[in-house]
Amino acid sequence: MELRAGQRAVVRVAVATLWTCPDAVRPIDAPALGTHVDTGAWIAGMDTDQQVGDCVLSQLLLGEEVLVTEVGPHGWVRVVAVEQAAAGLDPRGYPGWLPTDQLTAAPTDPPGPGPLVADAPTPTGPLVVDATVTALYAAPDGDVRVPGVVLGTRLTPAGPAVDGWRPVHAPGHHEPLWLPDRHTLPLPTHPPAPDEALAVAERLLDVVYIWGGTSPAGIDCSGLVHLAWRRFGVWLPRDAGDQADATTPVELGTERPGDLYFFARPGRGIHHVGIVSALPRPGDDRRMLHACYQRRRVLEERLPDDRTATLVGVHRV
């Protein structure tokens, strides 16, 4: 489709990767491009150096909104991801490049009603994917139309559930698509308790570390925090430093599970964030759940000495 600068658009694939520029894309990145994204295959094909390449900035989930700021060559557009705050980069959102065919124009009218069933409860608000990964189907038990839809994806209901399947409106599709109703929950209308967000993050233990990742296929430290709270309708900024600015400092020693530890080297900005996973114990015995760059996976551990040496604060969402 054709997009123009100043236009609002939404992501039409399960996971769209935000790139530094079109020329930064590598041959290994082919599964992350186009309209048939296979995020799992993309990540599985990388070596450990490719997992932390600086060509990837972030990732956007199905239905996430962007503002087009520049139309580039060869089917690329520069955008700002308006649901991923990045105050130090652009006050409107996180900037980067996306393939045009992973976007569709943002709807100007509310979607029409979907299939109805007598006496079935009709959803009154947005849904959120609670399964780690699911898919959208053309019909219940039909062909897959959007594979790899992930935890935290916000969906618009298209009617009540039918025989355990939920119809939803999906960007780029005229007819409602379907997913198992057990894979969705109503999007909460109040912030989660800290331990609720921690419980979501714990479901991602052992997920591969991917620089810029925000999905259960591969994720980085601030992406893990962003996704855990996104599941509850709380959109924290994308990067660790901005997350620190958007949360409330508490006194070290009073932290509780679900708070955030922030880390910085002397004289430098915050470079890492982890989720407090246990009450602190005497003798500086602290634990956190985090996406670890050095070990290339999400893990829960006691803070090693090098982490303790760079711990600069604990914050509460």
Backbone hydrogen bonds, N-H to C=O, Kabsch-Sander energy under -0.5 kcal/mol:
donor,donor_aa,acceptor,acceptor_aa,energy
6,G,68,V,-3.4
7,Q,4,R,-1.9
9,A,66,V,-2.3
10,V,104,T,-3.0
11,V,64,E,-2.0
12,R,102,Q,-2.6
13,V,102,Q,-0.7
16,A,60,L,-3.2
17,T,32,A,-0.5
18,L,58,S,-3.0
19,W,17,T,-0.5
19,W,97,W,-2.7
20,T,55,C,-2.3
24,A,21,C,-1.6
25,V,22,P,-1.4
29,D,26,R,-1.8
30,A,27,P,-1.5
32,A,29,D,-2.0
33,L,30,A,-1.8
38,D,31,P,-2.7
42,W,38,D,-2.3
43,I,39,T,-2.4
44,A,40,G,-2.4
45,G,41,A,-1.4
46,M,43,I,-1.5
51,Q,47,D,-1.6
52,V,49,D,-1.2
53,G,50,Q,-1.2
56,V,53,G,-0.8
57,L,18,L,-3.1
58,S,18,L,-1.1
60,L,16,A,-3.2
62,L,14,A,-1.7
63,G,11,V,-2.6
64,E,61,L,-2.6
66,V,9,A,-2.9
67,L,80,V,-2.2
68,V,7,Q,-2.9
68,V,66,V,-0.5
69,T,78,R,-3.1
70,E,78,R,-1.6
72,G,70,E,-0.7
72,G,76,W,-2.1
76,W,73,P,-0.5
77,V,98,L,-2.4
78,R,70,E,-3.1
79,V,96,G,-3.1
80,V,67,L,-1.7
81,A,94,Y,-3.3
82,V,65,E,-0.8
82,V,80,V,-1.1
83,E,65,E,-0.7
84,Q,81,A,-1.9
86,A,90,D,-0.6
89,L,86,A,-2.1
90,D,86,A,-2.7
93,G,90,D,-1.2
94,Y,81,A,-1.7
94,Y,84,Q,-1.0
96,G,79,V,-2.0
97,W,19,W,-2.7
98,L,77,V,-2.5
100,T,75,G,-2.9
102,Q,99,P,-1.8
103,L,100,T,-2.0
104,T,10,V,-2.2
106,A,8,R,-1.7
114,G,158,A,-1.2
120,A,117,V,-1.9
127,L,155,L,-3.0
128,V,185,L,-2.7
129,V,153,T,-2.5
130,D,183,H,-2.7
131,A,183,H,-1.3
134,T,149,V,-3.1
136,L,146,V,-2.3
137,Y,178,W,-3.3
138,A,143,D,-2.9
142,G,139,A,-3.1
145,R,136,L,-3.1
146,V,136,L,-1.9
149,V,134,T,-1.5
151,L,132,T,-1.7
152,G,129,V,-2.6
153,T,150,V,-1.8
155,L,127,L,-2.7
156,T,169,H,-0.8
158,A,167,P,-2.7
162,V,165,W,-3.3
165,W,162,V,-1.5
166,R,179,L,-3.2
168,V,177,L,-3.1
169,H,156,T,-2.8
173,H,170,A,-1.9
177,L,168,V,-2.7
178,W,137,Y,-2.6
179,L,166,R,-1.6
181,D,164,G,-2.5
183,H,180,P,-2.0
184,T,181,D,-1.7
185,L,128,V,-1.9
187,L,126,P,-2.6
196,E,193,A,-1.3
197,A,193,A,-1.5
198,L,194,P,-2.0
199,A,195,D,-1.9
200,V,196,E,-1.5
201,A,197,A,-2.2
202,E,198,L,-2.4
203,R,199,A,-0.8
203,R,200,V,-1.0
204,L,201,A,-1.9
205,L,202,E,-1.4
206,D,298,V,-2.8
207,V,204,L,-2.1
209,Y,296,R,-1.4
210,I,208,V,-0.5
210,I,219,I,-1.2
211,W,51,Q,-2.7
213,G,210,I,-2.5
215,S,218,G,-1.6
218,G,215,S,-1.4
219,I,208,V,-2.2
220,D,213,G,-1.8
224,L,220,D,-2.2
225,V,221,C,-1.4
226,H,222,S,-2.7
227,L,223,G,-2.6
228,A,224,L,-2.2
229,W,225,V,-1.8
230,R,226,H,-1.9
231,R,227,L,-1.9
232,F,229,W,-1.5
233,G,230,R,-2.6
234,V,229,W,-2.2
235,W,233,G,-0.6
236,L,234,V,-1.1
238,R,85,A,-2.0
243,Q,239,D,-2.3
244,A,240,A,-2.2
245,D,241,G,-1.6
246,A,242,D,-1.5
247,T,244,A,-1.0
248,T,316,R,-2.7
250,V,314,V,-2.7
254,T,251,E,-2.4
258,G,276,V,-2.6
259,D,256,R,-2.2
260,L,315,H,-2.9
261,Y,274,G,-2.8
262,F,313,G,-2.5
263,F,272,H,-2.1
264,A,310,T,-2.6
265,R,269,G,-0.5
268,R,265,R,-2.3
271,H,263,F,-2.5
272,H,263,F,-1.2
274,G,261,Y,-2.1
275,I,289,L,-3.1
276,V,259,D,-2.9
276,V,274,G,-0.5
277,S,287,R,-1.6
278,A,287,R,-0.7
281,R,285,D,-2.0
284,D,281,R,-0.5
285,D,281,R,-1.4
286,R,284,D,-1.2
288,M,301,E,-2.5
289,L,275,I,-2.9
290,H,299,L,-2.6
292,C,290,H,-0.8
292,C,297,R,-2.7
293,Y,291,A,-0.6
296,R,292,C,-1.1
297,R,292,C,-1.1
298,V,207,V,-1.9
299,L,290,H,-2.7
301,E,288,M,-2.4
303,L,286,R,-3.1
307,R,304,P,-0.6
308,T,304,P,-2.5
309,A,305,D,-2.1
310,T,306,D,-0.6
310,T,307,R,-1.1
311,L,307,R,-0.6
311,L,308,T,-0.9
312,V,262,F,-2.6
313,G,262,F,-1.0
314,V,250,V,-0.6
315,H,260,L,-2.6
316,R,248,T,-2.7
